[in-house]
Amino acid sequence: MEETKERKNSLEAAKDSPGRSVLKAISWRIMASTITFFVVFVIFRRYSDQSFAEMIQTASFITAIEFVAKLIAYYLHERMWTNIRWGKKWMPWDFKKRAWRKMYRDMHKASGV
């Protein structure tokens, strides 16, 4: 019982706080949106007859919309995954215990005990 309680507490401690998720989302979006801005700018520069100022304005507008939409999507995705326990903490000794138990049961099933 104590081991289960300790394991639950360690998993709870491993969860990100909502504030941390927001900061992670913002930092990721700044980096990703900067890349988007440059990609859009290069495409418009190559395939558009717009002036330099118009290209900057268009790339900025697309980047701003993309920033907000994907910031919200990333935050929701991050919060969803925070509540999924799978893969949070992998303990090798758990695997070993389960493997030995399964092998023990299989041996006894085979022998008819």
Secondary structure, 3 states (H helix, E strand, C coil): CHHHHHHHHHHHHHCCCHHHHHHHHHHHHHHHHHHHHHHHHHHHHHHCCCCHHHHHHHHHHHHHHHHHHHHHHHHHHHHHHHCCCCCCCCCHHHHHHHHHHHHHHHHHHHHCC
